[in-house]
Amino acid sequence: MSGHSKWSSIKHKKAATDKKRGQLFSKLSRAIMVAVKEGGPNVGDNVALQNAIAKARDFSMPKDNIERAIERASASTDGAAFETVVYEGYGPGGAAFVVEALTDNRNRTASNVRAAFNKAGGSLGQSGSVAFLFDRLGVVVVEGDADEDELMLVAAEAGADDIADDDGVWQVTSEPTAFARVRAAVEEAGFTIAADIRMVPKSLSEVDEETARKLMRLVDGLEEDDDVQEVFFNFEIPEALLAE
């Protein structure tokens, strides 16, 4: 999955310094509140909440913000009106996109997502039009120097299915049911990680640098929407673009 493990790493570094960090924290808070509404505030009994909190910590969201989101959802109806909506579409060059959103207004979100695709020269597709090109997996990205043997042992014992090296950035994948165990085991072993349950493309399509730039503008445009939580795609990001 060349380019994708690096992109996960870059996204986290970008978020740490991005002026729009407040918008990111708002999205993370929304995910935490929805998880509380669906499964309760007890972290030990709520896997979705565990994952939402872990993701918030990956992006350096302050502990106070996390606790406030849990308290707000526990004490009020905050988060109750939100629902998960998934959109599928095609970007320039035919690249496949899966967009996950949390929204309290389906019409608004659908309109915004459709507009982003149209502006980029892409198109919104029907449900199921591209989802079959992806697998839903738990992904743990390990940054920095890592002892391969130790990482493989720790991850395998926790239930990981695969470990791959992408020029020094390790990507550990597992079934979603094993994700929490794998993430905890790798982190407890002392590795620096970023982790999430993601739609991982089964294969990557190659595009030229000009098309890749258009596609990345589409990714940015979608991620700027307050309702959009995640954007997944199946194109290879050229090394020159990653380097920038």
C-alpha positions in Angstrom: 0.0 0.0 0.0 2.8 2.4 -1.0 1.8 6.0 -0.4 -1.1 5.2 1.9 0.8 4.5 5.1 2.9 7.6 4.4 -0.3 9.7 3.8 -1.7 8.6 7.1 1.5 9.7 8.8 1.5 13.1 6.9 -2.2 13.7 7.8 -1.4 13.4 11.5 1.6 15.7 11.3 -0.4 18.2 9.3 -3.2 18.2 11.8 -0.8 18.9 14.6 0.2 22.2 13.0 -2.9 23.1 10.9 -4.7 26.3 11.6 -7.9 24.3 11.3 -7.1 22.2 14.3 -10.3 23.5 15.9 -12.4 22.1 13.2 -10.7 18.7 13.5 -11.3 18.7 17.3 -15.0 19.5 16.6 -15.2 16.4 14.3 -13.5 14.2 16.9 -15.8 15.4 19.6 -18.8 14.7 17.5 -17.6 11.1 16.9 -17.0 10.6 20.7 -20.5 12.0 21.5 -22.2 9.7 18.9 -20.3 6.7 20.3 -21.5 7.6 23.9 -25.1 7.9 22.7 -24.9 4.6 20.9 -23.0 2.5 23.5 -22.9 4.5 26.8 -20.2 6.4 28.6 -18.4 3.4 30.1 -15.2 3.2 28.0 -14.5 -0.4 29.1 -17.8 -1.6 27.7 -18.0 0.6 24.5 -15.5 -0.4 21.8 -16.7 2.4 19.5 -15.9 4.9 22.2 -12.5 3.3 22.8 -11.7 3.8 19.1 -13.0 7.4 19.0 -10.9 8.3 22.1 -7.8 6.6 20.7 -8.2 8.5 17.4 -8.6 11.8 19.3 -5.4 11.1 21.2 -3.6 10.3 18.0 -4.4 13.8 16.8 -3.2 15.3 20.2 -6.7 16.3 21.3 -6.5 17.5 24.9 -7.8 15.2 27.6 -10.1 17.9 28.8 -11.8 18.1 25.4 -12.3 14.4 25.4 -13.8 14.3 28.9 -16.1 17.3 28.0 -17.4 15.5 24.9 -18.2 12.4 27.0 -19.9 14.5 29.7 -22.0 16.5 27.2 -23.2 13.4 25.5 -24.0 11.7 28.9 -25.9 14.7 30.3 -27.9 15.9 27.2 -29.1 14.9 23.8 -25.9 16.2 22.1 -25.0 13.6 19.5 -28.3 11.9 19.5 -29.4 13.6 16.2 -26.3 12.6 14.3 -26.2 9.6 12.0 -23.5 8.0 10.0 -23.8 8.4 6.2 -21.5 6.9 3.6 -21.1 8.3 0.1 -19.3 6.7 -2.9 -18.0 8.4 -6.0 -15.4 8.9 -8.6 -12.7 11.6 -8.9 -10.7 12.8 -11.9 -9.1 9.9 -13.7 -11.8 7.5 -12.4 -10.3 7.1 -8.9 -12.7 5.6 -6.4 -13.7 7.5 -3.2 -15.6 6.5 -0.1 -16.6 9.4 2.2 -17.9 8.8 5.7 -19.8 11.6 7.4 -21.7 12.2 10.7 -24.6 14.5 10.0 -27.8 15.9 11.5 -29.0 16.9 8.0 -28.7 14.4 5.2 -29.8 16.9 2.5 -27.1 19.4 3.5 -24.3 16.9 3.6 -25.3 15.2 0.4 -25.5 18.5 -1.4 -22.0 19.6 -0.1 -20.4 16.3 -0.9 -21.9 16.3 -4.4 -20.7 19.9 -5.0 -17.2 18.9 -4.0 -17.1 16.1 -6.5 -18.6 18.2 -9.2 -16.1 21.1 -8.6 -13.2 18.6 -8.9 -14.5 17.1 -12.1 -15.7 13.9 -10.4 -19.1 12.5 -9.8 -21.1 11.1 -6.8 -22.1 7.5 -7.4 -24.8 5.1 -6.1 -24.4 3.1 -2.9 -22.3 0.1 -3.6 -20.7 1.6 -6.7 -17.1 1.5 -5.4 -17.3 0.0 -1.9 -16.4 -3.4 -3.2 -13.0 -2.0 -4.2 -12.1 -1.6 -0.5 -11.8 -3.8 2.7 -12.7 -2.4 6.1 -9.7 -3.0 8.3 -8.0 -1.9 11.5 -4.8 0.0 10.6 -2.0 0.8 12.9 0.7 3.0 11.4 4.0 2.8 13.2 6.3 5.8 12.9 10.0 6.1 13.5 12.6 3.4 13.9 11.0 0.0 14.7 12.5 -3.4 15.4 10.8 -5.5 12.8 11.0 -8.8 14.7 9.6 -7.2 17.9 6.8 -5.5 16.0 5.8 -8.6 14.1 5.8 -10.7 17.3 3.7 -8.1 19.3 1.2 -7.5 16.5 0.8 -11.2 15.6 0.2 -12.2 19.2 -2.5 -9.6 19.4 -4.3 -10.8 16.3 -2.9 -8.8 13.4 -3.2 -10.2 9.9 -0.4 -8.4 8.1 2.6 -6.2 8.6 4.1 -4.2 5.8 7.1 -1.8 5.5 6.7 1.3 3.3 10.1 2.9 3.3 10.4 3.0 7.0 6.7 3.5 7.8 5.2 0.3 9.1 1.5 -0.5 8.6 -0.1 -3.2 10.7 -3.6 -4.4 9.6 -6.2 -6.5 11.3 -9.9 -7.3 11.2 -11.9 -4.6 12.9 -12.8 -7.0 15.7 -9.1 -7.4 16.6 -8.2 -3.7 16.1 -8.5 -2.6 19.7 -6.3 -5.4 20.9 -3.7 -4.8 18.2 -3.6 -1.1 18.7 -3.2 -1.5 22.5 -0.5 -4.1 22.2 1.6 -2.2 19.7 1.3 1.0 21.7 2.1 -0.7 25.1 5.2 -2.1 23.5 6.5 1.4 23.1 5.9 2.1 19.5 4.8 5.5 18.3 1.5 5.0 16.4 -1.4 6.5 14.6 -4.4 4.1 14.3 -7.9 3.9 12.9 -10.4 1.6 11.3 -10.3 2.4 7.7 -11.5 1.5 4.2 -8.3 0.1 2.7 -8.2 -0.2 -1.1 -7.7 -3.8 -2.4 -5.4 -2.4 -5.1 -4.1 1.1 -6.1 -4.6 2.8 -9.5 -1.7 4.8 -10.9 -2.3 8.4 -12.0 0.0 11.1 -13.3 1.1 13.9 -11.1 -1.4 16.4 -12.6 -4.3 14.1 -12.0 -3.0 13.3 -8.5 -3.0 17.0 -7.7 -6.6 17.3 -8.8 -7.5 14.3 -6.7 -5.7 15.7 -3.6 -7.6 19.0 -4.0 -10.8 16.9 -4.0 -9.6 15.1 -0.8 -8.9 18.5 0.8 -12.3 19.9 -0.3 -14.2 17.0 1.2 -12.2 17.1 4.4 -13.0 20.8 4.9 -16.7 19.9 5.3 -17.7 19.9 9.0 -19.8 16.8 8.5 -17.2 14.7 6.7 -15.2 12.4 9.1 -13.1 10.4 6.7 -12.1 10.3 3.0 -10.8 7.1 1.5 -9.5 6.6 -2.0 -7.7 4.0 -4.2 -5.1 6.0 -6.2 -1.4 5.9 -5.7 0.0 9.2 -4.5 3.2 10.0 -6.5 6.4 10.4 -4.5 6.9 14.0 -5.7 3.5 15.0 -4.3 4.1 13.2 -1.0 7.5 15.0 -0.7 5.7 18.4 -0.8 
